[in-house]
Amino acid sequence: MPRWRIDIVRKHAEHLGIVTASNAQEARNRATTLYRIDPSRYGKLMITKIDERESSRFDD
């Protein structure tokens, strides 16, 4: 499942954290809950896909 970097633009861009979600919309939903973002600030979020994680990191 992909990882997404979550930033919010205030006076400057501020890094909030990283969430795992299947798409950008789900990443936004998780971030708004996790970081308690007020609905009026949703437009200030920057969501950037970091990478695509595989379900298993160990291959036999």
CHARMM-style PDB file with segment names, atoms N, HN, CA, C and O in Angstrom:
ATOM      1  N   MET     1       0.847  -1.175   0.000  1.00  0.00      PROA
ATOM      2  CA  MET     1       0.000   0.000   0.000  1.00  0.00      PROA
ATOM      3  C   MET     1       0.897   1.245   0.000  1.00  0.00      PROA
ATOM      4  O   MET     1       1.903   1.272   0.709  1.00  0.00      PROA
ATOM      5  N   PRO     2       0.557   2.253  -0.767  1.00  0.00      PROA
ATOM      6  CA  PRO     2       1.393   3.454  -0.866  1.00  0.00      PROA
ATOM      7  C   PRO     2       1.471   4.244   0.436  1.00  0.00      PROA
ATOM      8  O   PRO     2       0.565   4.209   1.269  1.00  0.00      PROA
ATOM      9  N   ARG     3       2.583   4.953   0.581  1.00  0.00      PROA
ATOM     10  HN  ARG     3       3.320   4.981  -0.095  1.00  0.00      PROA
ATOM     11  CA  ARG     3       2.749   5.891   1.690  1.00  0.00      PROA
ATOM     12  C   ARG     3       2.617   7.303   1.137  1.00  0.00      PROA
ATOM     13  O   ARG     3       3.029   7.583   0.012  1.00  0.00      PROA
ATOM     14  N   TRP     4       2.033   8.193   1.946  1.00  0.00      PROA
ATOM     15  HN  TRP     4       1.698   7.966   2.860  1.00  0.00      PROA
ATOM     16  CA  TRP     4       1.769   9.562   1.525  1.00  0.00      PROA
ATOM     17  C   TRP     4       2.331  10.540   2.548  1.00  0.00      PROA
ATOM     18  O   TRP     4       2.125  10.381   3.751  1.00  0.00      PROA
ATOM     19  N   ARG     5       3.035  11.541   2.067  1.00  0.00      PROA
ATOM     20  HN  ARG     5       3.202  11.670   1.089  1.00  0.00      PROA
ATOM     21  CA  ARG     5       3.560  12.605   2.922  1.00  0.00      PROA
ATOM     22  C   ARG     5       2.473  13.656   3.060  1.00  0.00      PROA
ATOM     23  O   ARG     5       1.868  14.072   2.071  1.00  0.00      PROA
ATOM     24  N   ILE     6       2.229  14.082   4.288  1.00  0.00      PROA
ATOM     25  HN  ILE     6       2.720  13.745   5.091  1.00  0.00      PROA
ATOM     26  CA  ILE     6       1.186  15.068   4.554  1.00  0.00      PROA
ATOM     27  C   ILE     6       1.835  16.344   5.075  1.00  0.00      PROA
ATOM     28  O   ILE     6       2.541  16.327   6.083  1.00  0.00      PROA
ATOM     29  N   ASP     7       1.588  17.454   4.375  1.00  0.00      PROA
ATOM     30  HN  ASP     7       1.015  17.468   3.556  1.00  0.00      PROA
ATOM     31  CA  ASP     7       2.060  18.775   4.782  1.00  0.00      PROA
ATOM     32  C   ASP     7       0.857  19.712   4.806  1.00  0.00      PROA
ATOM     33  O   ASP     7      -0.144  19.480   4.127  1.00  0.00      PROA
ATOM     34  N   ILE     8       0.973  20.770   5.596  1.00  0.00      PROA
ATOM     35  HN  ILE     8       1.786  20.958   6.148  1.00  0.00      PROA
ATOM     36  CA  ILE     8      -0.071  21.789   5.605  1.00  0.00      PROA
ATOM     37  C   ILE     8       0.612  23.128   5.370  1.00  0.00      PROA
ATOM     38  O   ILE     8       1.690  23.395   5.900  1.00  0.00      PROA
ATOM     39  N   VAL     9      -0.035  23.964   4.566  1.00  0.00      PROA
ATOM     40  HN  VAL     9      -0.911  23.748   4.135  1.00  0.00      PROA
ATOM     41  CA  VAL     9       0.514  25.277   4.253  1.00  0.00      PROA
ATOM     42  C   VAL     9      -0.103  26.287   5.213  1.00  0.00      PROA
ATOM     43  O   VAL     9      -1.312  26.516   5.219  1.00  0.00      PROA
ATOM     44  N   ARG    10       0.749  26.869   6.006  1.00  0.00      PROA
ATOM     45  HN  ARG    10       1.731  26.683   6.001  1.00  0.00      PROA
ATOM     46  CA  ARG    10       0.355  27.967   6.887  1.00  0.00      PROA
ATOM     47  C   ARG    10       1.162  29.154   6.398  1.00  0.00      PROA
ATOM     48  O   ARG    10       1.023  29.521   5.231  1.00  0.00      PROA
ATOM     49  N   LYS    11       1.991  29.774   7.212  1.00  0.00      PROA
ATOM     50  HN  LYS    11       2.104  29.476   8.160  1.00  0.00      PROA
ATOM     51  CA  LYS    11       2.907  30.801   6.702  1.00  0.00      PROA
ATOM     52  C   LYS    11       3.943  30.142   5.802  1.00  0.00      PROA
ATOM     53  O   LYS    11       4.366  30.706   4.793  1.00  0.00      PROA
ATOM     54  N   HSD    12       4.343  28.925   6.192  1.00  0.00      PROA
ATOM     55  HN  HSD    12       3.999  28.466   7.012  1.00  0.00      PROA
ATOM     56  CA  HSD    12       5.259  28.088   5.415  1.00  0.00      PROA
ATOM     57  C   HSD    12       4.685  26.681   5.427  1.00  0.00      PROA
ATOM     58  O   HSD    12       3.833  26.360   6.255  1.00  0.00      PROA
ATOM     59  N   ALA    13       5.147  25.850   4.515  1.00  0.00      PROA
ATOM     60  HN  ALA    13       5.840  26.112   3.843  1.00  0.00      PROA
ATOM     61  CA  ALA    13       4.705  24.450   4.530  1.00  0.00      PROA
ATOM     62  C   ALA    13       5.253  23.784   5.785  1.00  0.00      PROA
ATOM     63  O   ALA    13       6.428  23.935   6.121  1.00  0.00      PROA
ATOM     64  N   GLU    14       4.387  23.045   6.473  1.00  0.00      PROA
ATOM     65  HN  GLU    14       3.433  22.922   6.201  1.00  0.00      PROA
ATOM     66  CA  GLU    14       4.771  22.357   7.706  1.00  0.00      PROA
ATOM     67  C   GLU    14       4.488  20.872   7.538  1.00  0.00      PROA
ATOM     68  O   GLU    14       3.365  20.478   7.224  1.00  0.00      PROA
ATOM     69  N   HSD    15       5.506  20.056   7.747  1.00  0.00      PROA
ATOM     70  HN  HSD    15       6.418  20.376   8.002  1.00  0.00      PROA
ATOM     71  CA  HSD    15       5.358  18.607   7.616  1.00  0.00      PROA
ATOM     72  C   HSD    15       4.589  18.070   8.821  1.00  0.00      PROA
ATOM     73  O   HSD    15       4.982  18.296   9.966  1.00  0.00      PROA
ATOM     74  N   LEU    16       3.489  17.357   8.557  1.00  0.00      PROA
ATOM     75  HN  LEU    16       3.170  17.174   7.627  1.00  0.00      PROA
ATOM     76  CA  LEU    16       2.699  16.770   9.632  1.00  0.00      PROA
ATOM     77  C   LEU    16       3.092  15.325   9.890  1.00  0.00      PROA
ATOM     78  O   LEU    16       3.191  14.901  11.041  1.00  0.00      PROA
ATOM     79  N   GLY    17       3.316  14.567   8.821  1.00  0.00      PROA
ATOM     80  HN  GLY    17       3.236  14.912   7.886  1.00  0.00      PROA
ATOM     81  CA  GLY    17       3.674  13.172   8.995  1.00  0.00      PROA
ATOM     82  C   GLY    17       3.447  12.368   7.735  1.00  0.00      PROA
ATOM     83  O   GLY    17       3.286  12.916   6.645  1.00  0.00      PROA
ATOM     84  N   ILE    18       3.438  11.050   7.906  1.00  0.00      PROA
ATOM     85  HN  ILE    18       3.569  10.605   8.792  1.00  0.00      PROA
ATOM     86  CA  ILE    18       3.275  10.122   6.796  1.00  0.00      PROA
ATOM     87  C   ILE    18       2.155   9.151   7.139  1.00  0.00      PROA
ATOM     88  O   ILE    18       2.091   8.633   8.254  1.00  0.00      PROA
ATOM     89  N   VAL    19       1.273   8.910   6.173  1.00  0.00      PROA
ATOM     90  HN  VAL    19       1.326   9.332   5.268  1.00  0.00      PROA
ATOM     91  CA  VAL    19       0.194   7.939   6.362  1.00  0.00      PROA
ATOM     92  C   VAL    19       0.251   6.899   5.253  1.00  0.00      PROA
ATOM     93  O   VAL    19       0.816   7.140   4.186  1.00  0.00      PROA
ATOM     94  N   THR    20      -0.337   5.750   5.518  1.00  0.00      PROA
ATOM     95  HN  THR    20      -0.796   5.554   6.385  1.00  0.00      PROA
ATOM     96  CA  THR    20      -0.452   4.690   4.528  1.00  0.00      PROA
ATOM     97  C   THR    20      -1.901   4.622   4.097  1.00  0.00      PROA
ATOM     98  O   THR    20      -2.802   4.516   4.929  1.00  0.00      PROA
ATOM     99  N   ALA    21      -2.124   4.683   2.788  1.00  0.00      PROA
ATOM    100  HN  ALA    21      -1.392   4.769   2.112  1.00  0.00      PROA
ATOM    101  CA  ALA    21      -3.486   4.649   2.258  1.00  0.00      PROA
ATOM    102  C   ALA    21      -3.439   4.205   0.805  1.00  0.00      PROA
ATOM    103  O   ALA    21      -2.409   4.331   0.142  1.00  0.00      PROA
ATOM    104  N   SER    22      -4.558   3.686   0.314  1.00  0.00      PROA
ATOM    105  HN  SER    22      -5.394   3.583   0.853  1.00  0.00      PROA
ATOM    106  CA  SER    22      -4.591   3.173  -1.053  1.00  0.00      PROA
ATOM    107  C   SER    22      -4.641   4.278  -2.109  1.00  0.00      PROA
ATOM    108  O   SER    22      -4.226   4.059  -3.247  1.00  0.00      PROA
ATOM    109  N   ASN    23      -5.147   5.472  -1.745  1.00  0.00      PROA
ATOM    110  HN  ASN    23      -5.485   5.651  -0.821  1.00  0.00      PROA
ATOM    111  CA  ASN    23      -5.205   6.577  -2.704  1.00  0.00      PROA
ATOM    112  C   ASN    23      -5.124   7.907  -1.951  1.00  0.00      PROA
ATOM    113  O   ASN    23      -5.150   7.932  -0.721  1.00  0.00      PROA
ATOM    114  N   ALA    24      -5.025   9.009  -2.698  1.00  0.00      PROA
ATOM    115  HN  ALA    24      -5.003   8.989  -3.697  1.00  0.00      PROA
ATOM    116  CA  ALA    24      -4.851  10.329  -2.093  1.00  0.00      PROA
ATOM    117  C   ALA    24      -6.052  10.745  -1.250  1.00  0.00      PROA
ATOM    118  O   ALA    24      -5.880  11.367  -0.202  1.00  0.00      PROA
ATOM    119  N   GLN    25      -7.255  10.416  -1.687  1.00  0.00      PROA
ATOM    120  HN  GLN    25      -7.395   9.911  -2.538  1.00  0.00      PROA
ATOM    121  CA  GLN    25      -8.455  10.775  -0.930  1.00  0.00      PROA
ATOM    122  C   GLN    25      -8.464  10.081   0.433  1.00  0.00      PROA
ATOM    123  O   GLN    25      -8.770  10.706   1.448  1.00  0.00      PROA
ATOM    124  N   GLU    26      -8.133   8.811   0.453  1.00  0.00      PROA
ATOM    125  HN  GLU    26      -7.884   8.304  -0.372  1.00  0.00      PROA
ATOM    126  CA  GLU    26      -8.079   8.070   1.713  1.00  0.00      PROA
ATOM    127  C   GLU    26      -6.950   8.621   2.592  1.00  0.00      PROA
ATOM    128  O   GLU    26      -7.096   8.693   3.812  1.00  0.00      PROA
ATOM    129  N   ALA    27      -5.842   9.005   1.987  1.00  0.00      PROA
ATOM    130  HN  ALA    27      -5.723   8.947   0.996  1.00  0.00      PROA
ATOM    131  CA  ALA    27      -4.734   9.596   2.738  1.00  0.00      PROA
ATOM    132  C   ALA    27      -5.187  10.900   3.400  1.00  0.00      PROA
ATOM    133  O   ALA    27      -4.860  11.157   4.559  1.00  0.00      PROA
ATOM    134  N   ARG    28      -5.935  11.716   2.666  1.00  0.00      PROA
ATOM    135  HN  ARG    28      -6.201  11.507   1.725  1.00  0.00      PROA
ATOM    136  CA  ARG    28      -6.454  12.968   3.237  1.00  0.00      PROA
ATOM    137  C   ARG    28      -7.391  12.682   4.393  1.00  0.00      PROA
ATOM    138  O   ARG    28      -7.315  13.338   5.432  1.00  0.00      PROA
ATOM    139  N   ASN    29      -8.275  11.707   4.223  1.00  0.00      PROA
ATOM    140  HN  ASN    29      -8.337  11.174   3.378  1.00  0.00      PROA
ATOM    141  CA  ASN    29      -9.215  11.365   5.286  1.00  0.00      PROA
ATOM    142  C   ASN    29      -8.488  10.890   6.538  1.00  0.00      PROA
ATOM    143  O   ASN    29      -8.840  11.282   7.650  1.00  0.00      PROA
ATOM    144  N   ARG    30      -7.481  10.051   6.360  1.00  0.00      PROA
ATOM    145  HN  ARG    30      -7.195   9.732   5.456  1.00  0.00      PROA
ATOM    146  CA  ARG    30      -6.713   9.562   7.517  1.00  0.00      PROA
ATOM    147  C   ARG    30      -5.951  10.703   8.183  1.00  0.00      PROA
ATOM    148  O   ARG    30      -5.908  10.793   9.410  1.00  0.00      PROA
ATOM    149  N   ALA    31      -5.360  11.561   7.383  1.00  0.00      PROA
ATOM    150  HN  ALA    31      -5.395  11.488   6.386  1.00  0.00      PROA
ATOM    151  CA  ALA    31      -4.576  12.667   7.932  1.00  0.00      PROA
ATOM    152  C   ALA    31      -5.458  13.648   8.707  1.00  0.00      PROA
ATOM    153  O   ALA    31      -5.063  14.126   9.770  1.00  0.00      PROA
ATOM    154  N   THR    32      -6.642  13.949   8.184  1.00  0.00      PROA
ATOM    155  HN  THR    32      -6.963  13.560   7.320  1.00  0.00      PROA
ATOM    156  CA  THR    32      -7.509  14.903   8.876  1.00  0.00      PROA
ATOM    157  C   THR    32      -7.953  14.361  10.226  1.00  0.00      PROA
ATOM    158  O   THR    32      -8.133  15.129  11.172  1.00  0.00      PROA
ATOM    159  N   THR    33      -8.130  13.064  10.325  1.00  0.00      PROA
ATOM    160  HN  THR    33      -7.984  12.441   9.557  1.00  0.00      PROA
ATOM    161  CA  THR    33      -8.487  12.453  11.604  1.00  0.00      PROA
ATOM    162  C   THR    33      -7.276  12.373  12.524  1.00  0.00      PROA
ATOM    163  O   THR    33      -7.341  12.769  13.688  1.00  0.00      PROA
ATOM    164  N   LEU    34      -6.184  11.862  11.999  1.00  0.00      PROA
ATOM    165  HN  LEU    34      -6.131  11.541  11.053  1.00  0.00      PROA
ATOM    166  CA  LEU    34      -4.975  11.650  12.789  1.00  0.00      PROA
ATOM    167  C   LEU    34      -4.398  12.957  13.334  1.00  0.00      PROA
ATOM    168  O   LEU    34      -4.006  13.025  14.499  1.00  0.00      PROA
ATOM    169  N   TYR    35      -4.345  13.986  12.499  1.00  0.00      PROA
ATOM    170  HN  TYR    35      -4.663  13.931  11.552  1.00  0.00      PROA
ATOM    171  CA  TYR    35      -3.733  15.263  12.881  1.00  0.00      PROA
ATOM    172  C   TYR    35      -4.764  16.316  13.281  1.00  0.00      PROA
ATOM    173  O   TYR    35      -4.421  17.481  13.483  1.00  0.00      PROA
ATOM    174  N   ARG    36      -6.020  15.906  13.394  1.00  0.00      PROA
ATOM    175  HN  ARG    36      -6.298  14.960  13.230  1.00  0.00      PROA
ATOM    176  CA  ARG    36      -7.121  16.776  13.846  1.00  0.00      PROA
ATOM    177  C   ARG    36      -7.178  18.090  13.065  1.00  0.00      PROA
ATOM    178  O   ARG    36      -7.130  19.177  13.641  1.00  0.00      PROA
ATOM    179  N   ILE    37      -7.280  17.963  11.752  1.00  0.00      PROA
ATOM    180  HN  ILE    37      -7.319  17.080  11.284  1.00  0.00      PROA
ATOM    181  CA  ILE    37      -7.344  19.117  10.868  1.00  0.00      PROA
ATOM    182  C   ILE    37      -8.790  19.599  10.782  1.00  0.00      PROA
ATOM    183  O   ILE    37      -9.700  18.815  10.513  1.00  0.00      PROA
ATOM    184  N   ASP    38      -8.988  20.871  11.008  1.00  0.00      PROA
ATOM    185  HN  ASP    38      -8.249  21.508  11.226  1.00  0.00      PROA
ATOM    186  CA  ASP    38     -10.314  21.474  10.910  1.00  0.00      PROA
ATOM    187  C   ASP    38     -10.778  21.449   9.453  1.00  0.00      PROA
ATOM    188  O   ASP    38      -9.973  21.693   8.554  1.00  0.00      PROA
ATOM    189  N   PRO    39     -12.055  21.162   9.203  1.00  0.00      PROA
ATOM    190  CA  PRO    39     -12.542  21.098   7.819  1.00  0.00      PROA
ATOM    191  C   PRO    39     -12.256  22.358   6.995  1.00  0.00      PROA
ATOM    192  O   PRO    39     -12.088  22.267   5.779  1.00  0.00      PROA
ATOM    193  N   SER    40     -12.199  23.516   7.627  1.00  0.00      PROA
ATOM    194  HN  SER    40     -12.335  23.590   8.615  1.00  0.00      PROA
ATOM    195  CA  SER    40     -11.907  24.749   6.888  1.00  0.00      PROA
ATOM    196  C   SER    40     -10.461  24.795   6.393  1.00  0.00      PROA
ATOM    197  O   SER    40     -10.127  25.634   5.557  1.00  0.00      PROA
ATOM    198  N   ARG    41      -9.598  23.907   6.894  1.00  0.00      PROA
ATOM    199  HN  ARG    41      -9.869  23.226   7.574  1.00  0.00      PROA
ATOM    200  CA  ARG    41      -8.190  23.877   6.507  1.00  0.00      PROA
ATOM    201  C   ARG    41      -7.874  22.776   5.501  1.00  0.00      PROA
ATOM    202  O   ARG    41      -6.721  22.644   5.091  1.00  0.00      PROA
ATOM    203  N   TYR    42      -8.857  21.985   5.091  1.00  0.00      PROA
ATOM    204  HN  TYR    42      -9.794  22.092   5.423  1.00  0.00      PROA
ATOM    205  CA  TYR    42      -8.620  20.876   4.160  1.00  0.00      PROA
ATOM    206  C   TYR    42      -7.926  21.341   2.877  1.00  0.00      PROA
ATOM    207  O   TYR    42      -7.085  20.627   2.330  1.00  0.00      PROA
ATOM    208  N   GLY    43      -8.271  22.517   2.408  1.00  0.00      PROA
ATOM    209  HN  GLY    43      -8.954  23.097   2.852  1.00  0.00      PROA
ATOM    210  CA  GLY    43      -7.677  23.053   1.188  1.00  0.00      PROA
ATOM    211  C   GLY    43      -6.205  23.405   1.334  1.00  0.00      PROA
ATOM    212  O   GLY    43      -5.515  23.612   0.335  1.00  0.00      PROA
ATOM    213  N   LYS    44      -5.719  23.476   2.558  1.00  0.00      PROA
ATOM    214  HN  LYS    44      -6.279  23.308   3.370  1.00  0.00      PROA
ATOM    215  CA  LYS    44      -4.323  23.818   2.822  1.00  0.00      PROA
ATOM    216  C   LYS    44      -3.413  22.596   2.878  1.00  0.00      PROA
ATOM    217  O   LYS    44      -2.197  22.735   3.010  1.00  0.00      PROA
ATOM    218  N   LEU    45      -3.996  21.390   2.777  1.00  0.00      PROA
ATOM    219  HN  LEU    45      -4.983  21.277   2.670  1.00  0.00      PROA
ATOM    220  CA  LEU    45      -3.199  20.172   2.850  1.00  0.00      PROA
ATOM    221  C   LEU    45      -2.500  19.884   1.522  1.00  0.00      PROA
ATOM    222  O   LEU    45      -3.078  20.049   0.448  1.00  0.00      PROA
ATOM    223  N   MET    46      -1.255  19.455   1.621  1.00  0.00      PROA
ATOM    224  HN  MET    46      -0.785  19.321   2.494  1.00  0.00      PROA
ATOM    225  CA  MET    46      -0.499  18.987   0.463  1.00  0.00      PROA
ATOM    226  C   MET    46      -0.246  17.508   0.688  1.00  0.00      PROA
ATOM    227  O   MET    46       0.338  17.120   1.699  1.00  0.00      PROA
ATOM    228  N   ILE    47      -0.680  16.690  -0.244  1.00  0.00      PROA
ATOM    229  HN  ILE    47      -1.155  17.006  -1.066  1.00  0.00      PROA
ATOM    230  CA  ILE    47      -0.552  15.243  -0.117  1.00  0.00      PROA
ATOM    231  C   ILE    47       0.311  14.751  -1.270  1.00  0.00      PROA
ATOM    232  O   ILE    47      -0.039  14.925  -2.437  1.00  0.00      PROA
ATOM    233  N   THR    48       1.440  14.138  -0.935  1.00  0.00      PROA
ATOM    234  HN  THR    48       1.724  13.997   0.014  1.00  0.00      PROA
ATOM    235  CA  THR    48       2.403  13.696  -1.933  1.00  0.00      PROA
ATOM    236  C   THR    48       2.676  12.213  -1.764  1.00  0.00      PROA
ATOM    237  O   THR    48       2.989  11.755  -0.666  1.00  0.00      PROA
ATOM    238  N   LYS    49       2.558  11.467  -2.845  1.00  0.00      PROA
ATOM    239  HN  LYS    49       2.304  11.839  -3.737  1.00  0.00      PROA
ATOM    240  CA  LYS    49       2.837  10.031  -2.805  1.00  0.00      PROA
ATOM    241  C   LYS    49       4.342   9.830  -2.678  1.00  0.00      PROA
ATOM    242  O   LYS    49       5.121  10.376  -3.460  1.00  0.00      PROA
ATOM    243  N   ILE    50       4.742   9.040  -1.681  1.00  0.00      PROA
ATOM    244  HN  ILE    50       4.110   8.597  -1.046  1.00  0.00      PROA
ATOM    245  CA  ILE    50       6.163   8.790  -1.448  1.00  0.00      PROA
ATOM    246  C   ILE    50       6.619   7.552  -2.189  1.00  0.00      PROA
ATOM    247  O   ILE    50       7.562   7.605  -2.978  1.00  0.00      PROA
ATOM    248  N   ASP    51       5.949   6.433  -1.935  1.00  0.00      PROA
ATOM    249  HN  ASP    51       5.183   6.390  -1.293  1.00  0.00      PROA
ATOM    250  CA  ASP    51       6.330   5.188  -2.597  1.00  0.00      PROA
ATOM    251  C   ASP    51       5.203   4.179  -2.522  1.00  0.00      PROA
ATOM    252  O   ASP    51       4.208   4.360  -1.820  1.00  0.00      PROA
ATOM    253  N   GLU    52       5.397   3.124  -3.264  1.00  0.00      PROA
ATOM    254  HN  GLU    52       6.205   2.976  -3.834  1.00  0.00      PROA
ATOM    255  CA  GLU    52       4.445   2.011  -3.318  1.00  0.00      PROA
ATOM    256  C   GLU    52       5.061   0.883  -2.517  1.00  0.00      PROA
ATOM    257  O   GLU    52       6.082   0.326  -2.919  1.00  0.00      PROA
ATOM    258  N   ARG    53       4.468   0.544  -1.411  1.00  0.00      PROA
ATOM    259  HN  ARG    53       3.638   0.997  -1.085  1.00  0.00      PROA
ATOM    260  CA  ARG    53       4.992  -0.539  -0.566  1.00  0.00      PROA
ATOM    261  C   ARG    53       4.398  -1.855  -1.004  1.00  0.00      PROA
ATOM    262  O   ARG    53       3.219  -1.937  -1.347  1.00  0.00      PROA
ATOM    263  N   GLU    54       5.216  -2.875  -0.990  1.00  0.00      PROA
ATOM    264  HN  GLU    54       6.174  -2.808  -0.711  1.00  0.00      PROA
ATOM    265  CA  GLU    54       4.727  -4.210  -1.298  1.00  0.00      PROA
ATOM    266  C   GLU    54       4.176  -4.828  -0.023  1.00  0.00      PROA
ATOM    267  O   GLU    54       4.589  -4.469   1.079  1.00  0.00      PROA
ATOM    268  N   SER    55       3.234  -5.765  -0.181  1.00  0.00      PROA
ATOM    269  HN  SER    55       2.898  -6.057  -1.077  1.00  0.00      PROA
ATOM    270  CA  SER    55       2.609  -6.376   0.977  1.00  0.00      PROA
ATOM    271  C   SER    55       3.580  -7.223   1.781  1.00  0.00      PROA
ATOM    272  O   SER    55       3.420  -7.377   2.992  1.00  0.00      PROA
ATOM    273  N   SER    56       4.591  -7.776   1.110  1.00  0.00      PROA
ATOM    274  HN  SER    56       4.722  -7.651   0.126  1.00  0.00      PROA
ATOM    275  CA  SER    56       5.584  -8.586   1.796  1.00  0.00      PROA
ATOM    276  C   SER    56       6.969  -8.121   1.420  1.00  0.00      PROA
ATOM    277  O   SER    56       7.274  -7.949   0.240  1.00  0.00      PROA
ATOM    278  N   ARG    57       7.808  -7.917   2.413  1.00  0.00      PROA
ATOM    279  HN  ARG    57       7.561  -8.057   3.372  1.00  0.00      PROA
ATOM    280  CA  ARG    57       9.170  -7.470   2.142  1.00  0.00      PROA
ATOM    281  C   ARG    57      10.128  -8.635   2.039  1.00  0.00      PROA
ATOM    282  O   ARG    57      11.286  -8.440   1.670  1.00  0.00      PROA
ATOM    283  N   PHE    58       9.681  -9.853   2.357  1.00  0.00      PROA
ATOM    284  HN  PHE    58       8.740 -10.012   2.657  1.00  0.00      PROA
ATOM    285  CA  PHE    58      10.542 -11.032   2.334  1.00  0.00      PROA
ATOM    286  C   PHE    58      10.115 -11.971   1.222  1.00  0.00      PROA
ATOM    287  O   PHE    58       8.967 -12.410   1.170  1.00  0.00      PROA
ATOM    288  N   ASP    59      11.029 -12.267   0.356  1.00  0.00      PROA
ATOM    289  HN  ASP    59      11.963 -11.910   0.398  1.00  0.00      PROA
ATOM    290  CA  ASP    59      10.758 -13.216  -0.727  1.00  0.00      PROA
ATOM    291  C   ASP    59      11.462 -14.518  -0.431  1.00  0.00      PROA
ATOM    292  O   ASP    59      12.636 -14.523  -0.062  1.00  0.00      PROA
ATOM    293  N   ASP    60      10.755 -15.624  -0.588  1.00  0.00      PROA
ATOM    294  HN  ASP    60       9.800 -15.620  -0.887  1.00  0.00      PROA
ATOM    295  CA  ASP    60      11.352 -16.944  -0.355  1.00  0.00      PROA
ATOM    296  C   ASP    60      11.902 -17.518  -1.633  1.00  0.00      PROA
ATOM    297  OT1 ASP    60      12.443 -18.624  -1.631  1.00  0.00      PROA
TER     298      ASP     60
END
